[in-house]
Amino acid sequence: MLKLLPIEFLLRTIPESFILILAGYAFSSKKPKKKVFCISAILLAISTYLIRILPIHFGVHTIILIVIYVLISVNINKINIIKAISAGLTSSIILFLCEWINVFVLTKVLKLNIDFILKPPVNKIVYSLPSLALFSMIVMLVFYINVLHRKGCKNVFYRETVK
């Protein structure tokens, strides 16, 4: 059981859900609508909380959450199912890599004890913020390149707009 405390839910799960939903839009090159974006992120956060309560083995919750992520992306955000699946898998891999880099730096470079990092909930939140920040920067970069930059540069290729 991987139960989340309320402080972990508020300070880690909700922001991570918003970034994951933004990643779905970024990898599918679709611009989000604010209301739908917020609803999807809150639904994903609540789903994460409820699934982490279940008595299942570590890792199984990730697979279930990817399925829920795809369902939310397809049904609520209206993202193509193939793009939603690839966005879910890609964003999960990027998130795992960011967390691995963070743990590597904390344990090997800064020589911190992993028990000291993971036992108290406040420490876990504080020490996991760099991985969340790195993940959000990567997602925002992809979002800028795939959604915002392409929308702004689309008219450059039309002859009448070039002078």
C-alpha positions, 0 to 999 in steps of 0.5 A: 500500500502506497498511501498518500498523506494529505500534504503529499496530495496537495504539494506533490500529486496535484501539481504533478497531475497538472503537468502530466495533463499538460504533457498530454497536450504537448505530445499531441500538439493540441492547445488546452482549454482551461476548464477541461484542463483543470477538470482532467488534472483534478480527476487524475490527482483524485484517481492517483490518491484512490489507487494508491490506497489500494492494497496492490504491489508497487508498480501495478499502480503505475500501469493502472494510472497510465490506463486512467490517464489515457482514458481521461486524455481521450474522453475528456481532453479529446486527444487521439487514443494513439497520441494519448497512449504515447503521451502517457508512456513518454511522460511516465518515462520522462518522470521516472528519469527525472526522479532517478536523476534526482535520487542519484544526485541526492544519494551519490553527489550530496551523500544523503541517506535515502531513509532520511529523504523518504521517511518524513513526508515533509522531507520527501516532498522537499527533496522530490521538488527538483525532479518535479521542476525538471519534469515541468521544464521538459514538458513546458519546452515540449509544449512550447515547441509542439503547440505554441511555436508551431501555431505562431509560425504556421503563417510564415509558410503562406506566401501572402504573409511573407513580404 
